[in-house]
């Protein structure tokens, strides 16, 4: 088996995930966007969630420029179970840049699947 790089992880089915695979999934799947939105939001600190803005420079959660709007999208999704079509277009475009944090989440869920 080929050794994985630092920017790759295996899922439970043995599929290799990296930036291109994660971004392609986010491009085509609304459910993947919703899951990613929740996962990144959950990485925000409690204080950041409360004020719906990024305050801490901790390299997790939404960036300062995205904090307010992406937090509001997350709260909207939690309340209504979906985003409006315009929100989805914006969110799909923005969420792709968080691929590395999503990869970290995958590694945290399946630590035995990491090979590097």
N, C-alpha and C positions, 0 to 999 in steps of 0.2 A: 504494500500500500504506500502511495506517495505521501510524504510528510506535508502536513498543512502549514501554511504560513501564519504569521501573527494576525493577519486580517481574514482568517477563515475559521470556520467551526463546522462540526458535523451535527446534524440533527438526529433525532431518535431513530430515523429510518436510514441513516448513513449517508444522507445527501450533504454535499459540501456547500456551505453558504459563505458568500463574501459580498463585497459591495455590489457587483453587477446583478447577482441573484436577488439580493434584498431589494435593490432599487427597481428591478423588473417586476417583482411581486407587488410592490407598492404602486407601481404604475398601472397595474391591471386589476387589482383586487381592492374593492371598497372595504371589505372586512379586514384585510391586512392593514389598511390605513387606520381604521378604528382601533385595532389592536396596538399598532405602533403609537398612536396618539395617547392611549391610556398608559402604555408602558413608559413613555418618555415623561408624561405628566406625573406619574408615580415616582419618578426620580427627582422631582422638584422637592425642595425642603417644605416643611409644613408652613413656614412663614411665607414662602413664595406662593404656595397654593392659596393661602388666605388672601393675599393682596393681588393675586393673579399677575405677578410680575417676577422677573428674574432679579434677584438681589445678590446672590452669592456667586463668586467666581469659583466654581467647584467642578467644572467640566462635565457635569451631568444635568439632565433636564434640558429645558429649552434655553436657547441663547437669549441674551438681553433684548435683542431686536424682535424675537419671536414670542417672548414670554407672555405678554399680555394677550395677543390675539389667539395664540395656540391654546393657552389656558382657557380662554373663553369658549373656544371650539370644543374643548374637552368637556367643560361644564355643560355646554349645550347638548353634546352627544349623550352625556350621562342622564340628562333630564328627558330628552326626546327620543333617544335611541337611534338617531341619525343626524346627519348634517344636511343643510340645504345643498342643492347642486353647486351654487357658487362657492359655498364654504368648502365643499369637497374638492373642487378644482384648486383652490388656494392651498388647502391643507395637503393635498397630494403632492403639489409642487414643493412645499416647504419641508414636509416630513422626510423626504428622501435624503436630506443632508444629515439626518440622525442615524444613518445606517450603522455607524460604528457602535453607538450605544445599544442599538438593537442586537448587534452581534454579541456585545457584552452580556445582554440579557439572555441570549441563547446559551452562552457559555455558562452563565450562572445557573440556568435550569438543568444543564446537562454537563456538569464538570468532567464526568468520565469520558465524554465524547471529544474532548479537546486534545489535539495532538500537535504539539509544537515544541 
